[in-house]
Amino acid sequence: MKFATLIFVLCALFGFSLAYKNAKCGLPPAVDGNGLIKCAAFQPSFSYYPAENVCKDFVYGGCGGNENRFASKAACEAECVN
């Protein structure tokens, strides 16, 4: 029984690791901020939306965020789009 559970867990982890080309593609896409902090930067960027398998543009304000942010649509698509 323990062996079957181990195999199941390993298969699940392997399947999850194949879900995205790159781990940052699985991070939440760009959001409009939390409404509390406004940053002064204006950086046109792209974020990957896994549910739609597309990269969309947004303006990065310079604070917070995560690694699901790319300088160009081509870079985003090369790393994330299947």
PDB file with SEQRES, HELIX, SHEET and CRYST1 records, atoms N, CA, C and O in Angstrom:
SEQRES   1 A   82  MET LYS PHE ALA THR LEU ILE PHE VAL LEU CYS ALA LEU          
SEQRES   2 A   82  PHE GLY PHE SER LEU ALA TYR LYS ASN ALA LYS CYS GLY          
SEQRES   3 A   82  LEU PRO PRO ALA VAL ASP GLY ASN GLY LEU ILE LYS CYS          
SEQRES   4 A   82  ALA ALA PHE GLN PRO SER PHE SER TYR TYR PRO ALA GLU          
SEQRES   5 A   82  ASN VAL CYS LYS ASP PHE VAL TYR GLY GLY CYS GLY GLY          
SEQRES   6 A   82  ASN GLU ASN ARG PHE ALA SER LYS ALA ALA CYS GLU ALA          
SEQRES   7 A   82  GLU CYS VAL ASN                                              
HELIX    1 AA1 LYS A    2  LEU A   18  1                                  17    
HELIX    2 AA2 ALA A   23  GLY A   26  5                                   4    
HELIX    3 AA3 LYS A   73  CYS A   80  1                                   8    
SHEET    1 AA1 2 GLN A  43  TYR A  49  0                                        
SHEET    2 AA1 2 VAL A  54  TYR A  60 -1                                        
CRYST1    1.000    1.000    1.000  90.00  90.00  90.00 P 1           1          
ATOM      1  N   MET A   1       0.819  -1.196   0.000  1.00  0.00           N  
ATOM      2  CA  MET A   1       0.000   0.000   0.000  1.00  0.00           C  
ATOM      3  C   MET A   1       0.867   1.265   0.000  1.00  0.00           C  
ATOM      4  O   MET A   1       0.566   2.227  -0.708  1.00  0.00           O  
ATOM      5  N   LYS A   2       1.938   1.261   0.793  1.00  0.00           N  
ATOM      6  CA  LYS A   2       2.815   2.423   0.838  1.00  0.00           C  
ATOM      7  C   LYS A   2       3.485   2.637  -0.513  1.00  0.00           C  
ATOM      8  O   LYS A   2       3.684   3.774  -0.942  1.00  0.00           O  
ATOM      9  N   PHE A   3       3.831   1.537  -1.181  1.00  0.00           N  
ATOM     10  CA  PHE A   3       4.475   1.637  -2.489  1.00  0.00           C  
ATOM     11  C   PHE A   3       3.521   2.262  -3.507  1.00  0.00           C  
ATOM     12  O   PHE A   3       3.931   3.108  -4.302  1.00  0.00           O  
ATOM     13  N   ALA A   4       2.268   1.856  -3.487  1.00  0.00           N  
ATOM     14  CA  ALA A   4       1.275   2.400  -4.418  1.00  0.00           C  
ATOM     15  C   ALA A   4       1.071   3.895  -4.169  1.00  0.00           C  
ATOM     16  O   ALA A   4       0.938   4.675  -5.113  1.00  0.00           O  
ATOM     17  N   THR A   5       1.047   4.283  -2.915  1.00  0.00           N  
ATOM     18  CA  THR A   5       0.897   5.696  -2.572  1.00  0.00           C  
ATOM     19  C   THR A   5       2.103   6.495  -3.057  1.00  0.00           C  
ATOM     20  O   THR A   5       1.952   7.592  -3.595  1.00  0.00           O  
ATOM     21  N   LEU A   6       3.285   5.946  -2.866  1.00  0.00           N  
ATOM     22  CA  LEU A   6       4.505   6.611  -3.323  1.00  0.00           C  
ATOM     23  C   LEU A   6       4.495   6.790  -4.841  1.00  0.00           C  
ATOM     24  O   LEU A   6       4.834   7.862  -5.341  1.00  0.00           O  
ATOM     25  N   ILE A   7       4.114   5.762  -5.562  1.00  0.00           N  
ATOM     26  CA  ILE A   7       4.050   5.839  -7.026  1.00  0.00           C  
ATOM     27  C   ILE A   7       3.038   6.904  -7.452  1.00  0.00           C  
ATOM     28  O   ILE A   7       3.309   7.690  -8.360  1.00  0.00           O  
ATOM     29  N   PHE A   8       1.883   6.930  -6.804  1.00  0.00           N  
ATOM     30  CA  PHE A   8       0.853   7.921  -7.125  1.00  0.00           C  
ATOM     31  C   PHE A   8       1.380   9.341  -6.912  1.00  0.00           C  
ATOM     32  O   PHE A   8       1.197  10.205  -7.769  1.00  0.00           O  
ATOM     33  N   VAL A   9       2.024   9.581  -5.786  1.00  0.00           N  
ATOM     34  CA  VAL A   9       2.552  10.911  -5.478  1.00  0.00           C  
ATOM     35  C   VAL A   9       3.624  11.309  -6.489  1.00  0.00           C  
ATOM     36  O   VAL A   9       3.639  12.448  -6.957  1.00  0.00           O  
ATOM     37  N   LEU A  10       4.509  10.395  -6.826  1.00  0.00           N  
ATOM     38  CA  LEU A  10       5.553  10.696  -7.805  1.00  0.00           C  
ATOM     39  C   LEU A  10       4.965  11.007  -9.178  1.00  0.00           C  
ATOM     40  O   LEU A  10       5.430  11.922  -9.857  1.00  0.00           O  
ATOM     41  N   CYS A  11       3.956  10.261  -9.588  1.00  0.00           N  
ATOM     42  CA  CYS A  11       3.302  10.528 -10.876  1.00  0.00           C  
ATOM     43  C   CYS A  11       2.612  11.891 -10.866  1.00  0.00           C  
ATOM     44  O   CYS A  11       2.670  12.628 -11.850  1.00  0.00           O  
ATOM     45  N   ALA A  12       1.970  12.216  -9.769  1.00  0.00           N  
ATOM     46  CA  ALA A  12       1.293  13.512  -9.667  1.00  0.00           C  
ATOM     47  C   ALA A  12       2.304  14.655  -9.738  1.00  0.00           C  
ATOM     48  O   ALA A  12       2.067  15.648 -10.426  1.00  0.00           O  
ATOM     49  N   LEU A  13       3.413  14.525  -9.043  1.00  0.00           N  
ATOM     50  CA  LEU A  13       4.444  15.566  -9.075  1.00  0.00           C  
ATOM     51  C   LEU A  13       5.065  15.686 -10.456  1.00  0.00           C  
ATOM     52  O   LEU A  13       5.326  16.793 -10.926  1.00  0.00           O  
ATOM     53  N   PHE A  14       5.302  14.566 -11.102  1.00  0.00           N  
ATOM     54  CA  PHE A  14       5.873  14.581 -12.445  1.00  0.00           C  
ATOM     55  C   PHE A  14       4.908  15.251 -13.420  1.00  0.00           C  
ATOM     56  O   PHE A  14       5.326  16.059 -14.249  1.00  0.00           O  
ATOM     57  N   GLY A  15       3.635  14.924 -13.327  1.00  0.00           N  
ATOM     58  CA  GLY A  15       2.634  15.536 -14.196  1.00  0.00           C  
ATOM     59  C   GLY A  15       2.529  17.025 -13.976  1.00  0.00           C  
ATOM     60  O   GLY A  15       2.384  17.787 -14.932  1.00  0.00           O  
ATOM     61  N   PHE A  16       2.601  17.455 -12.723  1.00  0.00           N  
ATOM     62  CA  PHE A  16       2.535  18.888 -12.423  1.00  0.00           C  
ATOM     63  C   PHE A  16       3.752  19.615 -12.975  1.00  0.00           C  
ATOM     64  O   PHE A  16       3.640  20.738 -13.466  1.00  0.00           O  
ATOM     65  N   SER A  17       4.915  18.976 -12.895  1.00  0.00           N  
ATOM     66  CA  SER A  17       6.130  19.633 -13.393  1.00  0.00           C  
ATOM     67  C   SER A  17       6.102  19.796 -14.901  1.00  0.00           C  
ATOM     68  O   SER A  17       6.757  20.693 -15.431  1.00  0.00           O  
ATOM     69  N   LEU A  18       5.362  18.954 -15.604  1.00  0.00           N  
ATOM     70  CA  LEU A  18       5.254  19.060 -17.051  1.00  0.00           C  
ATOM     71  C   LEU A  18       4.171  20.041 -17.486  1.00  0.00           C  
ATOM     72  O   LEU A  18       4.068  20.367 -18.668  1.00  0.00           O  
ATOM     73  N   ALA A  19       3.371  20.507 -16.549  1.00  0.00           N  
ATOM     74  CA  ALA A  19       2.241  21.369 -16.892  1.00  0.00           C  
ATOM     75  C   ALA A  19       2.684  22.690 -17.502  1.00  0.00           C  
ATOM     76  O   ALA A  19       1.968  23.252 -18.331  1.00  0.00           O  
ATOM     77  N   TYR A  20       3.829  23.190 -17.118  1.00  0.00           N  
ATOM     78  CA  TYR A  20       4.331  24.458 -17.632  1.00  0.00           C  
ATOM     79  C   TYR A  20       5.743  24.259 -18.152  1.00  0.00           C  
ATOM     80  O   TYR A  20       6.510  23.466 -17.606  1.00  0.00           O  
ATOM     81  N   LYS A  21       6.078  24.976 -19.199  1.00  0.00           N  
ATOM     82  CA  LYS A  21       7.443  24.926 -19.715  1.00  0.00           C  
ATOM     83  C   LYS A  21       8.411  25.465 -18.661  1.00  0.00           C  
ATOM     84  O   LYS A  21       9.532  24.975 -18.525  1.00  0.00           O  
ATOM     85  N   ASN A  22       7.967  26.465 -17.929  1.00  0.00           N  
ATOM     86  CA  ASN A  22       8.806  27.164 -16.973  1.00  0.00           C  
ATOM     87  C   ASN A  22       7.975  27.408 -15.712  1.00  0.00           C  
ATOM     88  O   ASN A  22       6.790  27.728 -15.802  1.00  0.00           O  
ATOM     89  N   ALA A  23       8.585  27.259 -14.555  1.00  0.00           N  
ATOM     90  CA  ALA A  23       7.841  27.402 -13.296  1.00  0.00           C  
ATOM     91  C   ALA A  23       7.177  28.770 -13.154  1.00  0.00           C  
ATOM     92  O   ALA A  23       6.083  28.867 -12.599  1.00  0.00           O  
ATOM     93  N   LYS A  24       7.819  29.819 -13.644  1.00  0.00           N  
ATOM     94  CA  LYS A  24       7.215  31.148 -13.486  1.00  0.00           C  
ATOM     95  C   LYS A  24       5.946  31.303 -14.309  1.00  0.00           C  
ATOM     96  O   LYS A  24       5.147  32.201 -14.046  1.00  0.00           O  
ATOM     97  N   CYS A  25       5.748  30.439 -15.303  1.00  0.00           N  
ATOM     98  CA  CYS A  25       4.521  30.490 -16.107  1.00  0.00           C  
ATOM     99  C   CYS A  25       3.305  30.047 -15.290  1.00  0.00           C  
ATOM    100  O   CYS A  25       2.168  30.358 -15.643  1.00  0.00           O  
ATOM    101  N   GLY A  26       3.549  29.322 -14.202  1.00  0.00           N  
ATOM    102  CA  GLY A  26       2.465  28.865 -13.347  1.00  0.00           C  
ATOM    103  C   GLY A  26       2.097  29.846 -12.252  1.00  0.00           C  
ATOM    104  O   GLY A  26       1.131  29.627 -11.520  1.00  0.00           O  
ATOM    105  N   LEU A  27       2.850  30.917 -12.131  1.00  0.00           N  
ATOM    106  CA  LEU A  27       2.540  31.933 -11.123  1.00  0.00           C  
ATOM    107  C   LEU A  27       1.315  32.734 -11.553  1.00  0.00           C  
ATOM    108  O   LEU A  27       0.992  32.779 -12.740  1.00  0.00           O  
ATOM    109  N   PRO A  28       0.632  33.364 -10.605  1.00  0.00           N  
ATOM    110  CA  PRO A  28      -0.546  34.163 -10.974  1.00  0.00           C  
ATOM    111  C   PRO A  28      -0.186  35.248 -11.980  1.00  0.00           C  
ATOM    112  O   PRO A  28       0.868  35.874 -11.870  1.00  0.00           O  
ATOM    113  N   PRO A  29      -1.057  35.472 -12.959  1.00  0.00           N  
ATOM    114  CA  PRO A  29      -0.785  36.528 -13.938  1.00  0.00           C  
ATOM    115  C   PRO A  29      -0.917  37.912 -13.312  1.00  0.00           C  
ATOM    116  O   PRO A  29      -1.313  38.056 -12.155  1.00  0.00           O  
ATOM    117  N   ALA A  30      -0.582  38.911 -14.092  1.00  0.00           N  
ATOM    118  CA  ALA A  30      -0.606  40.298 -13.621  1.00  0.00           C  
ATOM    119  C   ALA A  30      -1.973  40.671 -13.064  1.00  0.00           C  
ATOM    120  O   ALA A  30      -3.011  40.263 -13.585  1.00  0.00           O  
ATOM    121  N   VAL A  31      -1.947  41.449 -12.003  1.00  0.00           N  
ATOM    122  CA  VAL A  31      -3.179  41.991 -11.427  1.00  0.00           C  
ATOM    123  C   VAL A  31      -3.041  43.503 -11.361  1.00  0.00           C  
ATOM    124  O   VAL A  31      -1.961  44.050 -11.582  1.00  0.00           O  
ATOM    125  N   ASP A  32      -4.114  44.152 -11.064  1.00  0.00           N  
ATOM    126  CA  ASP A  32      -4.155  45.613 -11.075  1.00  0.00           C  
ATOM    127  C   ASP A  32      -3.673  46.233  -9.774  1.00  0.00           C  
ATOM    128  O   ASP A  32      -3.931  47.410  -9.522  1.00  0.00           O  
ATOM    129  N   GLY A  33      -2.989  45.479  -8.957  1.00  0.00           N  
ATOM    130  CA  GLY A  33      -2.492  46.006  -7.685  1.00  0.00           C  
ATOM    131  C   GLY A  33      -3.489  45.782  -6.568  1.00  0.00           C  
ATOM    132  O   GLY A  33      -4.597  45.295  -6.791  1.00  0.00           O  
ATOM    133  N   ASN A  34      -3.078  46.144  -5.362  1.00  0.00           N  
ATOM    134  CA  ASN A  34      -3.941  45.931  -4.200  1.00  0.00           C  
ATOM    135  C   ASN A  34      -4.716  47.177  -3.814  1.00  0.00           C  
ATOM    136  O   ASN A  34      -5.475  47.155  -2.844  1.00  0.00           O  
ATOM    137  N   GLY A  35      -4.541  48.262  -4.553  1.00  0.00           N  
ATOM    138  CA  GLY A  35      -5.278  49.480  -4.272  1.00  0.00           C  
ATOM    139  C   GLY A  35      -4.678  50.335  -3.171  1.00  0.00           C  
ATOM    140  O   GLY A  35      -5.134  51.455  -2.941  1.00  0.00           O  
ATOM    141  N   LEU A  36      -3.658  49.824  -2.484  1.00  0.00           N  
ATOM    142  CA  LEU A  36      -3.053  50.564  -1.387  1.00  0.00           C  
ATOM    143  C   LEU A  36      -1.786  51.297  -1.803  1.00  0.00           C  
ATOM    144  O   LEU A  36      -1.518  52.405  -1.339  1.00  0.00           O  
ATOM    145  N   ILE A  37      -1.016  50.677  -2.674  1.00  0.00           N  
ATOM    146  CA  ILE A  37       0.271  51.252  -3.053  1.00  0.00           C  
ATOM    147  C   ILE A  37       0.255  51.594  -4.531  1.00  0.00           C  
ATOM    148  O   ILE A  37      -0.091  50.755  -5.362  1.00  0.00           O  
ATOM    149  N   LYS A  38       0.620  52.802  -4.856  1.00  0.00           N  
ATOM    150  CA  LYS A  38       0.766  53.218  -6.254  1.00  0.00           C  
ATOM    151  C   LYS A  38       2.247  53.452  -6.498  1.00  0.00           C  
ATOM    152  O   LYS A  38       2.888  54.230  -5.791  1.00  0.00           O  
ATOM    153  N   CYS A  39       2.776  52.786  -7.486  1.00  0.00           N  
ATOM    154  CA  CYS A  39       4.186  52.964  -7.817  1.00  0.00           C  
ATOM    155  C   CYS A  39       4.303  53.831  -9.059  1.00  0.00           C  
ATOM    156  O   CYS A  39       3.405  53.848  -9.901  1.00  0.00           O  
ATOM    157  N   ALA A  40       5.401  54.542  -9.166  1.00  0.00           N  
ATOM    158  CA  ALA A  40       5.552  55.549 -10.205  1.00  0.00           C  
ATOM    159  C   ALA A  40       6.099  55.024 -11.525  1.00  0.00           C  
ATOM    160  O   ALA A  40       6.096  55.748 -12.520  1.00  0.00           O  
ATOM    161  N   ALA A  41       6.567  53.785 -11.553  1.00  0.00           N  
ATOM    162  CA  ALA A  41       7.141  53.262 -12.798  1.00  0.00           C  
ATOM    163  C   ALA A  41       6.043  53.018 -13.834  1.00  0.00           C  
ATOM    164  O   ALA A  41       4.873  52.851 -13.493  1.00  0.00           O  
ATOM    165  N   PHE A  42       6.441  53.001 -15.085  1.00  0.00           N  
ATOM    166  CA  PHE A  42       5.513  52.712 -16.182  1.00  0.00           C  
ATOM    167  C   PHE A  42       6.268  51.818 -17.149  1.00  0.00           C  
ATOM    168  O   PHE A  42       6.931  52.290 -18.073  1.00  0.00           O  
ATOM    169  N   GLN A  43       6.153  50.502 -16.918  1.00  0.00           N  
ATOM    170  CA  GLN A  43       6.892  49.537 -17.725  1.00  0.00           C  
ATOM    171  C   GLN A  43       5.914  48.640 -18.475  1.00  0.00           C  
ATOM    172  O   GLN A  43       5.341  47.728 -17.879  1.00  0.00           O  
ATOM    173  N   PRO A  44       5.711  48.877 -19.762  1.00  0.00           N  
ATOM    174  CA  PRO A  44       4.871  47.963 -20.537  1.00  0.00           C  
ATOM    175  C   PRO A  44       5.466  46.556 -20.466  1.00  0.00           C  
ATOM    176  O   PRO A  44       6.648  46.360 -20.748  1.00  0.00           O  
ATOM    177  N   SER A  45       4.651  45.593 -20.093  1.00  0.00           N  
ATOM    178  CA  SER A  45       5.112  44.222 -19.880  1.00  0.00           C  
ATOM    179  C   SER A  45       4.060  43.246 -20.372  1.00  0.00           C  
ATOM    180  O   SER A  45       2.981  43.645 -20.812  1.00  0.00           O  
ATOM    181  N   PHE A  46       4.384  41.958 -20.293  1.00  0.00           N  
ATOM    182  CA  PHE A  46       3.461  40.898 -20.683  1.00  0.00           C  
ATOM    183  C   PHE A  46       3.425  39.852 -19.589  1.00  0.00           C  
ATOM    184  O   PHE A  46       4.431  39.598 -18.925  1.00  0.00           O  
ATOM    185  N   SER A  47       2.264  39.246 -19.403  1.00  0.00           N  
ATOM    186  CA  SER A  47       2.063  38.220 -18.399  1.00  0.00           C  
ATOM    187  C   SER A  47       1.353  37.037 -19.049  1.00  0.00           C  
ATOM    188  O   SER A  47       0.506  37.213 -19.925  1.00  0.00           O  
ATOM    189  N   TYR A  48       1.709  35.830 -18.611  1.00  0.00           N  
ATOM    190  CA  TYR A  48       1.113  34.614 -19.165  1.00  0.00           C  
ATOM    191  C   TYR A  48      -0.136  34.234 -18.380  1.00  0.00           C  
ATOM    192  O   TYR A  48      -0.124  34.203 -17.149  1.00  0.00           O  
ATOM    193  N   TYR A  49      -1.215  33.946 -19.105  1.00  0.00           N  
ATOM    194  CA  TYR A  49      -2.484  33.512 -18.524  1.00  0.00           C  
ATOM    195  C   TYR A  49      -2.681  32.042 -18.867  1.00  0.00           C  
ATOM    196  O   TYR A  49      -3.095  31.722 -19.981  1.00  0.00           O  
ATOM    197  N   PRO A  50      -2.388  31.128 -17.918  1.00  0.00           N  
ATOM    198  CA  PRO A  50      -2.426  29.697 -18.229  1.00  0.00           C  
ATOM    199  C   PRO A  50      -3.807  29.172 -18.618  1.00  0.00           C  
ATOM    200  O   PRO A  50      -3.894  28.254 -19.433  1.00  0.00           O  
ATOM    201  N   ALA A  51      -4.868  29.714 -18.075  1.00  0.00           N  
ATOM    202  CA  ALA A  51      -6.211  29.223 -18.406  1.00  0.00           C  
ATOM    203  C   ALA A  51      -6.536  29.448 -19.880  1.00  0.00           C  
ATOM    204  O   ALA A  51      -7.312  28.701 -20.476  1.00  0.00           O  
ATOM    205  N   GLU A  52      -5.933  30.486 -20.462  1.00  0.00           N  
ATOM    206  CA  GLU A  52      -6.190  30.818 -21.865  1.00  0.00           C  
ATOM    207  C   GLU A  52      -5.011  30.474 -22.774  1.00  0.00           C  
ATOM    208  O   GLU A  52      -5.131  30.539 -23.998  1.00  0.00           O  
ATOM    209  N   ASN A  53      -3.878  30.109 -22.181  1.00  0.00           N  
ATOM    210  CA  ASN A  53      -2.646  29.789 -22.905  1.00  0.00           C  
ATOM    211  C   ASN A  53      -2.217  30.939 -23.820  1.00  0.00           C  
ATOM    212  O   ASN A  53      -1.823  30.722 -24.965  1.00  0.00           O  
ATOM    213  N   VAL A  54      -2.301  32.168 -23.291  1.00  0.00           N  
ATOM    214  CA  VAL A  54      -1.905  33.357 -24.057  1.00  0.00           C  
ATOM    215  C   VAL A  54      -1.109  34.312 -23.160  1.00  0.00           C  
ATOM    216  O   VAL A  54      -1.171  34.245 -21.932  1.00  0.00           O  
ATOM    217  N   CYS A  55      -0.373  35.186 -23.809  1.00  0.00           N  
ATOM    218  CA  CYS A  55       0.339  36.264 -23.122  1.00  0.00           C  
ATOM    219  C   CYS A  55      -0.403  37.563 -23.405  1.00  0.00           C  
ATOM    220  O   CYS A  55      -0.726  37.870 -24.553  1.00  0.00           O  
ATOM    221  N   LYS A  56      -0.668  38.324 -22.345  1.00  0.00           N  
ATOM    222  CA  LYS A  56      -1.390  39.587 -22.496  1.00  0.00           C  
ATOM    223  C   LYS A  56      -0.539  40.728 -21.946  1.00  0.00           C  
ATOM    224  O   LYS A  56       0.263  40.543 -21.030  1.00  0.00           O  
ATOM    225  N   ASP A  57      -0.731  41.901 -22.521  1.00  0.00           N  
ATOM    226  CA  ASP A  57       0.035  43.059 -22.079  1.00  0.00           C  
ATOM    227  C   ASP A  57      -0.592  43.701 -20.851  1.00  0.00           C  
ATOM    228  O   ASP A  57      -1.799  43.614 -20.627  1.00  0.00           O  
ATOM    229  N   PHE A  58       0.250  44.339 -20.072  1.00  0.00           N  
ATOM    230  CA  PHE A  58      -0.170  45.114 -18.911  1.00  0.00           C  
ATOM    231  C   PHE A  58       0.944  46.105 -18.607  1.00  0.00           C  
ATOM    232  O   PHE A  58       2.043  45.994 -19.148  1.00  0.00           O  
ATOM    233  N   VAL A  59       0.665  47.062 -17.751  1.00  0.00           N  
ATOM    234  CA  VAL A  59       1.679  48.039 -17.354  1.00  0.00           C  
ATOM    235  C   VAL A  59       2.121  47.709 -15.933  1.00  0.00           C  
ATOM    236  O   VAL A  59       1.326  47.742 -14.994  1.00  0.00           O  
ATOM    237  N   TYR A  60       3.399  47.393 -15.797  1.00  0.00           N  
ATOM    238  CA  TYR A  60       3.980  47.100 -14.483  1.00  0.00           C  
ATOM    239  C   TYR A  60       4.376  48.410 -13.820  1.00  0.00           C  
ATOM    240  O   TYR A  60       5.087  49.226 -14.406  1.00  0.00           O  
ATOM    241  N   GLY A  61       3.910  48.601 -12.597  1.00  0.00           N  
ATOM    242  CA  GLY A  61       4.159  49.851 -11.886  1.00  0.00           C  
ATOM    243  C   GLY A  61       5.487  49.932 -11.170  1.00  0.00           C  
ATOM    244  O   GLY A  61       5.880  51.008 -10.720  1.00  0.00           O  
ATOM    245  N   GLY A  62       6.192  48.811 -11.053  1.00  0.00           N  
ATOM    246  CA  GLY A  62       7.516  48.850 -10.445  1.00  0.00           C  
ATOM    247  C   GLY A  62       7.628  48.254  -9.063  1.00  0.00           C  
ATOM    248  O   GLY A  62       8.747  48.041  -8.597  1.00  0.00           O  
ATOM    249  N   CYS A  63       6.524  47.969  -8.373  1.00  0.00           N  
ATOM    250  CA  CYS A  63       6.625  47.335  -7.060  1.00  0.00           C  
ATOM    251  C   CYS A  63       5.797  46.063  -7.013  1.00  0.00           C  
ATOM    252  O   CYS A  63       4.804  45.906  -7.723  1.00  0.00           O  
ATOM    253  N   GLY A  64       6.242  45.170  -6.158  1.00  0.00           N  
ATOM    254  CA  GLY A  64       5.530  43.912  -5.984  1.00  0.00           C  
ATOM    255  C   GLY A  64       5.587  43.063  -7.235  1.00  0.00           C  
ATOM    256  O   GLY A  64       6.569  43.091  -7.977  1.00  0.00           O  
ATOM    257  N   GLY A  65       4.541  42.317  -7.458  1.00  0.00           N  
ATOM    258  CA  GLY A  65       4.498  41.450  -8.622  1.00  0.00           C  
ATOM    259  C   GLY A  65       5.247  40.155  -8.384  1.00  0.00           C  
ATOM    260  O   GLY A  65       5.688  39.869  -7.270  1.00  0.00           O  
ATOM    261  N   ASN A  66       5.383  39.381  -9.438  1.00  0.00           N  
ATOM    262  CA  ASN A  66       6.116  38.129  -9.368  1.00  0.00           C  
ATOM    263  C   ASN A  66       6.888  37.934 -10.672  1.00  0.00           C  
ATOM    264  O   ASN A  66       6.987  38.856 -11.481  1.00  0.00           O  
ATOM    265  N   GLU A  67       7.418  36.768 -10.867  1.00  0.00           N  
ATOM    266  CA  GLU A  67       8.250  36.506 -12.040  1.00  0.00           C  
ATOM    267  C   GLU A  67       7.447  36.261 -13.314  1.00  0.00           C  
ATOM    268  O   GLU A  67       8.035  36.104 -14.384  1.00  0.00           O  
ATOM    269  N   ASN A  68       6.119  36.225 -13.224  1.00  0.00           N  
ATOM    270  CA  ASN A  68       5.286  36.051 -14.422  1.00  0.00           C  
ATOM    271  C   ASN A  68       5.136  37.415 -15.097  1.00  0.00           C  
ATOM    272  O   ASN A  68       4.036  37.949 -15.237  1.00  0.00           O  
ATOM    273  N   ARG A  69       6.277  37.953 -15.505  1.00  0.00           N  
ATOM    274  CA  ARG A  69       6.329  39.279 -16.125  1.00  0.00           C  
ATOM    275  C   ARG A  69       7.458  39.244 -17.149  1.00  0.00           C  
ATOM    276  O   ARG A  69       8.590  38.884 -16.827  1.00  0.00           O  
ATOM    277  N   PHE A  70       7.142  39.617 -18.369  1.00  0.00           N  
ATOM    278  CA  PHE A  70       8.104  39.538 -19.463  1.00  0.00           C  
ATOM    279  C   PHE A  70       8.180  40.881 -20.176  1.00  0.00           C  
ATOM    280  O   PHE A  70       7.196  41.618 -20.237  1.00  0.00           O  
ATOM    281  N   ALA A  71       9.345  41.191 -20.710  1.00  0.00           N  
ATOM    282  CA  ALA A  71       9.557  42.469 -21.390  1.00  0.00           C  
ATOM    283  C   ALA A  71       8.906  42.518 -22.766  1.00  0.00           C  
ATOM    284  O   ALA A  71       8.597  43.598 -23.269  1.00  0.00           O  
ATOM    285  N   SER A  72       8.694  41.347 -23.379  1.00  0.00           N  
ATOM    286  CA  SER A  72       8.086  41.323 -24.713  1.00  0.00           C  
ATOM    287  C   SER A  72       7.129  40.146 -24.834  1.00  0.00           C  
ATOM    288  O   SER A  72       7.231  39.168 -24.094  1.00  0.00           O  
ATOM    289  N   LYS A  73       6.203  40.253 -25.774  1.00  0.00           N  
ATOM    290  CA  LYS A  73       5.262  39.161 -26.014  1.00  0.00           C  
ATOM    291  C   LYS A  73       6.007  37.939 -26.531  1.00  0.00           C  
ATOM    292  O   LYS A  73       5.669  36.808 -26.183  1.00  0.00           O  
ATOM    293  N   ALA A  74       7.020  38.164 -27.359  1.00  0.00           N  
ATOM    294  CA  ALA A  74       7.804  37.053 -27.909  1.00  0.00           C  
ATOM    295  C   ALA A  74       8.504  36.272 -26.798  1.00  0.00           C  
ATOM    296  O   ALA A  74       8.531  35.042 -26.832  1.00  0.00           O  
ATOM    297  N   ALA A  75       9.068  36.971 -25.819  1.00  0.00           N  
ATOM    298  CA  ALA A  75       9.739  36.305 -24.700  1.00  0.00           C  
ATOM    299  C   ALA A  75       8.742  35.506 -23.870  1.00  0.00           C  
ATOM    300  O   ALA A  75       9.033  34.385 -23.453  1.00  0.00           O  
ATOM    301  N   CYS A  76       7.578  36.076 -23.634  1.00  0.00           N  
ATOM    302  CA  CYS A  76       6.527  35.397 -22.876  1.00  0.00           C  
ATOM    303  C   CYS A  76       6.080  34.130 -23.593  1.00  0.00           C  
ATOM    304  O   CYS A  76       5.979  33.066 -22.982  1.00  0.00           O  
ATOM    305  N   GLU A  77       5.815  34.248 -24.881  1.00  0.00           N  
ATOM    306  CA  GLU A  77       5.351  33.094 -25.654  1.00  0.00           C  
ATOM    307  C   GLU A  77       6.422  32.017 -25.755  1.00  0.00           C  
ATOM    308  O   GLU A  77       6.106  30.828 -25.715  1.00  0.00           O  
ATOM    309  N   ALA A  78       7.676  32.413 -25.885  1.00  0.00           N  
ATOM    310  CA  ALA A  78       8.761  31.436 -25.990  1.00  0.00           C  
ATOM    311  C   ALA A  78       8.898  30.615 -24.712  1.00  0.00           C  
ATOM    312  O   ALA A  78       9.232  29.432 -24.767  1.00  0.00           O  
ATOM    313  N   GLU A  79       8.644  31.230 -23.575  1.00  0.00           N  
ATOM    314  CA  GLU A  79       8.807  30.531 -22.306  1.00  0.00           C  
ATOM    315  C   GLU A  79       7.553  29.810 -21.836  1.00  0.00           C  
ATOM    316  O   GLU A  79       7.652  28.836 -21.089  1.00  0.00           O  
ATOM    317  N   CYS A  80       6.372  30.267 -22.256  1.00  0.00           N  
ATOM    318  CA  CYS A  80       5.155  29.745 -21.636  1.00  0.00           C  
ATOM    319  C   CYS A  80       4.126  29.120 -22.571  1.00  0.00           C  
ATOM    320  O   CYS A  80       3.525  28.107 -22.214  1.00  0.00           O  
ATOM    321  N   VAL A  81       3.906  29.676 -23.731  1.00  0.00           N  
ATOM    322  CA  VAL A  81       2.810  29.205 -24.588  1.00  0.00           C  
ATOM    323  C   VAL A  81       3.155  27.847 -25.176  1.00  0.00           C  
ATOM    324  O   VAL A  81       4.246  27.638 -25.708  1.00  0.00           O  
ATOM    325  N   ASN A  82       2.200  26.926 -25.069  1.00  0.00           N  
ATOM    326  CA  ASN A  82       2.400  25.569 -25.610  1.00  0.00           C  
ATOM    327  C   ASN A  82       2.177  25.553 -27.092  1.00  0.00           C  
ATOM    328  O   ASN A  82       2.299  24.503 -27.723  1.00  0.00           O  
TER     329      ASN A  82                                                      
END                                                                             
